[in-house]
Amino acid sequence: MPETKRHLDLRTLLYLVLKTYADRAAIGSDQFVYWLASEPSRCLAPDAFVRLGTPDTPFGSWKTWERGAPELAVEIVSEHDADPQTWAEKLGKYHELGVLELVAFDPDAAPGERLRVWDRIDGDLVERVVEGERSPCTVLDLHWVVVPAAGHPAALRLARTPDGAELVLTPEEAARGRAEAERGRAEAERRRAEAEQAARASAERRIAELEAELRRRGG
């Protein structure tokens, strides 16, 4: 299925966020992942996936018998995936793949139903209870949140706090934040300098007034 521009925006945003952890994990996005060497047709192309403890080198596809299974996989649900039978088949494939955490984000679902998460428990993928469109990311020790981003009313983000107040920023967002902070510091310095200049001018005027008063009294 061709990728819509919205899907591309949301997938790219998530990939750029995950890439900030490339010093400790391999990060993939839309590459084929194979887990059965004898059956190349058994594959998936997650919108994002993470393999911890593996260098993030360029790769065209991911073969688990060479690199190990990704611990985390994310699907941004498309119109095609929204079909229950299609999603059931995909869920079965993720079970075979061996991921520890599977996240599905459906931007078209109703608020409160857009985020779903499965955990591998006793060899099975078990869906967890998600409340308020926030849930832990156990693989990365972070938190999944659904917030407006990338020009869209709902996007899947990672945060360092459960309430989503401290998002994991993309490099562009971090650079923009640093630039805004620098502008804030420059503005604060300008105001401080102006206040000091005003204080000096006020003091000089007061001194001039006192000197004038002294001259008047002396005369």
Contacts in CASP RR format, 6 or more apart in sequence:
PFRMAT RR
TARGET T0000
AUTHOR 0000-0000-0000
METHOD contacts of the structure
MODEL  1
MPETKRHLDLRTLLYLVLKTYADRAAIGSDQFVYWLASEPSRCLAPDAFV
RLGTPDTPFGSWKTWERGAPELAVEIVSEHDADPQTWAEKLGKYHELGVL
ELVAFDPDAAPGERLRVWDRIDGDLVERVVEGERSPCTVLDLHWVVVPAA
GHPAALRLARTPDGAELVLTPEEAARGRAEAERGRAEAERRRAEAEQAAR
ASAERRIAELEAELRRRGG
1 78 0 8 1.000
1 79 0 8 1.000
1 80 0 8 1.000
3 11 0 8 1.000
3 78 0 8 1.000
4 78 0 8 1.000
6 107 0 8 1.000
6 152 0 8 1.000
7 47 0 8 1.000
7 76 0 8 1.000
7 78 0 8 1.000
9 150 0 8 1.000
9 151 0 8 1.000
9 152 0 8 1.000
9 155 0 8 1.000
10 76 0 8 1.000
10 105 0 8 1.000
10 107 0 8 1.000
10 150 0 8 1.000
10 152 0 8 1.000
10 155 0 8 1.000
10 156 0 8 1.000
11 29 0 8 1.000
11 30 0 8 1.000
11 47 0 8 1.000
11 48 0 8 1.000
11 76 0 8 1.000
12 29 0 8 1.000
12 150 0 8 1.000
13 149 0 8 1.000
13 150 0 8 1.000
13 155 0 8 1.000
13 157 0 8 1.000
13 170 0 8 1.000
14 29 0 8 1.000
14 47 0 8 1.000
14 48 0 8 1.000
14 74 0 8 1.000
14 76 0 8 1.000
14 155 0 8 1.000
14 156 0 8 1.000
14 157 0 8 1.000
15 27 0 8 1.000
15 28 0 8 1.000
15 29 0 8 1.000
15 48 0 8 1.000
16 170 0 8 1.000
16 171 0 8 1.000
16 172 0 8 1.000
17 157 0 8 1.000
17 158 0 8 1.000
17 168 0 8 1.000
17 169 0 8 1.000
17 170 0 8 1.000
18 27 0 8 1.000
18 28 0 8 1.000
18 29 0 8 1.000
18 48 0 8 1.000
18 50 0 8 1.000
18 158 0 8 1.000
19 27 0 8 1.000
19 56 0 8 1.000
19 171 0 8 1.000
20 168 0 8 1.000
20 169 0 8 1.000
20 170 0 8 1.000
20 171 0 8 1.000
21 27 0 8 1.000
21 50 0 8 1.000
21 140 0 8 1.000
22 56 0 8 1.000
23 56 0 8 1.000
24 52 0 8 1.000
24 53 0 8 1.000
25 50 0 8 1.000
25 51 0 8 1.000
25 52 0 8 1.000
25 53 0 8 1.000
25 54 0 8 1.000
25 56 0 8 1.000
26 50 0 8 1.000
26 51 0 8 1.000
26 53 0 8 1.000
26 54 0 8 1.000
26 55 0 8 1.000
26 56 0 8 1.000
26 57 0 8 1.000
26 59 0 8 1.000
26 67 0 8 1.000
27 48 0 8 1.000
27 49 0 8 1.000
27 50 0 8 1.000
27 56 0 8 1.000
28 46 0 8 1.000
28 48 0 8 1.000
28 49 0 8 1.000
28 50 0 8 1.000
28 62 0 8 1.000
29 46 0 8 1.000
29 47 0 8 1.000
29 48 0 8 1.000
29 49 0 8 1.000
30 45 0 8 1.000
30 46 0 8 1.000
30 47 0 8 1.000
31 45 0 8 1.000
31 59 0 8 1.000
31 60 0 8 1.000
31 61 0 8 1.000
31 62 0 8 1.000
32 43 0 8 1.000
32 44 0 8 1.000
32 45 0 8 1.000
32 60 0 8 1.000
32 61 0 8 1.000
32 62 0 8 1.000
33 43 0 8 1.000
33 44 0 8 1.000
33 45 0 8 1.000
33 46 0 8 1.000
33 49 0 8 1.000
33 61 0 8 1.000
33 62 0 8 1.000
33 64 0 8 1.000
33 70 0 8 1.000
33 73 0 8 1.000
33 97 0 8 1.000
34 40 0 8 1.000
34 42 0 8 1.000
34 43 0 8 1.000
34 61 0 8 1.000
34 62 0 8 1.000
34 63 0 8 1.000
34 64 0 8 1.000
35 42 0 8 1.000
35 43 0 8 1.000
35 63 0 8 1.000
35 64 0 8 1.000
35 65 0 8 1.000
35 69 0 8 1.000
35 96 0 8 1.000
35 97 0 8 1.000
35 98 0 8 1.000
36 42 0 8 1.000
36 96 0 8 1.000
37 63 0 8 1.000
37 65 0 8 1.000
42 93 0 8 1.000
42 96 0 8 1.000
44 73 0 8 1.000
44 90 0 8 1.000
44 93 0 8 1.000
44 94 0 8 1.000
44 97 0 8 1.000
46 70 0 8 1.000
46 73 0 8 1.000
46 74 0 8 1.000
46 75 0 8 1.000
47 74 0 8 1.000
47 75 0 8 1.000
47 76 0 8 1.000
48 72 0 8 1.000
48 73 0 8 1.000
48 74 0 8 1.000
49 62 0 8 1.000
49 70 0 8 1.000
49 72 0 8 1.000
49 73 0 8 1.000
49 74 0 8 1.000
49 99 0 8 1.000
50 70 0 8 1.000
50 71 0 8 1.000
50 72 0 8 1.000
50 73 0 8 1.000
50 139 0 8 1.000
50 140 0 8 1.000
51 62 0 8 1.000
51 67 0 8 1.000
51 68 0 8 1.000
51 69 0 8 1.000
51 70 0 8 1.000
51 71 0 8 1.000
52 71 0 8 1.000
52 139 0 8 1.000
54 67 0 8 1.000
54 68 0 8 1.000
59 67 0 8 1.000
62 70 0 8 1.000
64 97 0 8 1.000
69 97 0 8 1.000
69 98 0 8 1.000
69 99 0 8 1.000
70 97 0 8 1.000
70 99 0 8 1.000
71 99 0 8 1.000
71 100 0 8 1.000
71 101 0 8 1.000
71 139 0 8 1.000
72 99 0 8 1.000
72 100 0 8 1.000
72 101 0 8 1.000
72 102 0 8 1.000
72 103 0 8 1.000
72 137 0 8 1.000
72 139 0 8 1.000
72 140 0 8 1.000
73 94 0 8 1.000
73 97 0 8 1.000
73 99 0 8 1.000
73 101 0 8 1.000
73 102 0 8 1.000
73 103 0 8 1.000
74 102 0 8 1.000
74 103 0 8 1.000
74 104 0 8 1.000
74 105 0 8 1.000
74 156 0 8 1.000
75 81 0 8 1.000
75 90 0 8 1.000
75 102 0 8 1.000
75 103 0 8 1.000
75 104 0 8 1.000
75 105 0 8 1.000
76 105 0 8 1.000
76 106 0 8 1.000
76 107 0 8 1.000
76 156 0 8 1.000
77 87 0 8 1.000
77 104 0 8 1.000
77 105 0 8 1.000
77 106 0 8 1.000
77 107 0 8 1.000
77 108 0 8 1.000
77 109 0 8 1.000
79 108 0 8 1.000
80 86 0 8 1.000
81 87 0 8 1.000
81 90 0 8 1.000
82 106 0 8 1.000
82 108 0 8 1.000
87 104 0 8 1.000
91 102 0 8 1.000
91 118 0 8 1.000
91 125 0 8 1.000
92 125 0 8 1.000
94 102 0 8 1.000
94 118 0 8 1.000
94 125 0 8 1.000
95 124 0 8 1.000
95 125 0 8 1.000
98 120 0 8 1.000
99 120 0 8 1.000
99 125 0 8 1.000
100 119 0 8 1.000
100 120 0 8 1.000
100 138 0 8 1.000
100 139 0 8 1.000
101 117 0 8 1.000
101 118 0 8 1.000
101 119 0 8 1.000
101 120 0 8 1.000
101 137 0 8 1.000
101 138 0 8 1.000
101 139 0 8 1.000
102 117 0 8 1.000
102 118 0 8 1.000
102 125 0 8 1.000
103 115 0 8 1.000
103 116 0 8 1.000
103 117 0 8 1.000
103 118 0 8 1.000
103 137 0 8 1.000
103 144 0 8 1.000
103 156 0 8 1.000
104 115 0 8 1.000
104 116 0 8 1.000
104 117 0 8 1.000
105 114 0 8 1.000
105 115 0 8 1.000
105 116 0 8 1.000
105 146 0 8 1.000
105 156 0 8 1.000
106 113 0 8 1.000
106 114 0 8 1.000
106 116 0 8 1.000
107 114 0 8 1.000
107 152 0 8 1.000
107 154 0 8 1.000
107 155 0 8 1.000
111 133 0 8 1.000
111 154 0 8 1.000
112 130 0 8 1.000
112 132 0 8 1.000
112 133 0 8 1.000
114 133 0 8 1.000
114 146 0 8 1.000
114 154 0 8 1.000
115 130 0 8 1.000
115 133 0 8 1.000
115 134 0 8 1.000
115 135 0 8 1.000
115 144 0 8 1.000
115 146 0 8 1.000
115 156 0 8 1.000
116 127 0 8 1.000
116 130 0 8 1.000
117 127 0 8 1.000
117 128 0 8 1.000
117 130 0 8 1.000
117 135 0 8 1.000
117 144 0 8 1.000
118 125 0 8 1.000
118 126 0 8 1.000
118 127 0 8 1.000
118 128 0 8 1.000
119 125 0 8 1.000
119 126 0 8 1.000
119 128 0 8 1.000
119 138 0 8 1.000
120 126 0 8 1.000
128 135 0 8 1.000
133 145 0 8 1.000
133 146 0 8 1.000
134 143 0 8 1.000
134 144 0 8 1.000
134 145 0 8 1.000
134 146 0 8 1.000
134 162 0 8 1.000
134 163 0 8 1.000
134 164 0 8 1.000
135 143 0 8 1.000
135 144 0 8 1.000
136 142 0 8 1.000
136 143 0 8 1.000
136 144 0 8 1.000
136 162 0 8 1.000
137 143 0 8 1.000
137 144 0 8 1.000
137 158 0 8 1.000
140 158 0 8 1.000
142 158 0 8 1.000
142 159 0 8 1.000
142 160 0 8 1.000
142 168 0 8 1.000
143 158 0 8 1.000
143 159 0 8 1.000
143 160 0 8 1.000
143 161 0 8 1.000
143 162 0 8 1.000
143 164 0 8 1.000
144 156 0 8 1.000
144 157 0 8 1.000
144 158 0 8 1.000
144 159 0 8 1.000
145 156 0 8 1.000
145 157 0 8 1.000
145 158 0 8 1.000
145 159 0 8 1.000
145 164 0 8 1.000
145 167 0 8 1.000
146 154 0 8 1.000
146 155 0 8 1.000
146 156 0 8 1.000
146 157 0 8 1.000
147 154 0 8 1.000
147 155 0 8 1.000
147 157 0 8 1.000
147 164 0 8 1.000
147 167 0 8 1.000
148 154 0 8 1.000
148 155 0 8 1.000
149 155 0 8 1.000
149 157 0 8 1.000
157 164 0 8 1.000
157 167 0 8 1.000
157 168 0 8 1.000
158 167 0 8 1.000
158 168 0 8 1.000
159 165 0 8 1.000
159 166 0 8 1.000
159 167 0 8 1.000
159 168 0 8 1.000
160 166 0 8 1.000
160 167 0 8 1.000
160 168 0 8 1.000
167 173 0 8 1.000
169 177 0 8 1.000
END
